Amino acid sequence: MDDQPTVTRRRFVAGTGVAVGVTAVALAVSSCGSDDSESTTTSDTQASPPSTSAAAGVLAPLADVPVGGGIIVGDTVLTQATAGKVAGFSATCTHSGCKLSGVTDGKIDCPCHGSKFNLDGTVANGPAKTSLPAVAVQVTGGNVVKA
């Protein structure tokens, strides 16, 4: 008889699955830590840096926040449902903590599991069940600033 260990089909498949899983996790982790500043999303209202400096708490010029839409600046979503009425919310999805990706067609989008939020931060489409936490903002001198 041969003293070589026997590899059953079950062990081979299980071992292959672990190797594939480890590789997938490694790829996911490496892409999360990416410092690539180029975005692959095509939305006009996605995360973008403000046109002016962020000195003195300025998040963005009011002109950069589209009426009926919004933008993501750092960790804050700025929306303007009606002209001159700007609201701020956390840019972290309440479902699983993913960073929100942008505002399209009047909805704030989460890329991870498809949650969407209304411009007032309430849930439009799950799996998120909780509204986005508000961030106090105000319009001062044509800029949106943290209050």
Sequence and secondary structure as in RCSB ss.txt:
>XXXX:A:sequence
MDDQPTVTRRRFVAGTGVAVGVTAVALAVSSCGSDDSESTTTSDTQASPPSTSAAAGVLAPLADVPVGGGIIVGD
TVLTQATAGKVAGFSATCTHSGCKLSGVTDGKIDCPCHGSKFNLDGTVANGPAKTSLPAVAVQVTGGNVVKA
>XXXX:A:secstr
   S    HHHHHHHHHHHHHHHHHHHHHHHHT          TTBS   SS  GGGEEEEGGGS BTEEEEETT
EEEEEEETTEEEEEESB TTT  B  EEETTEEE TTT  EE TTS EEESS  S   EE EEEETTEEEE 
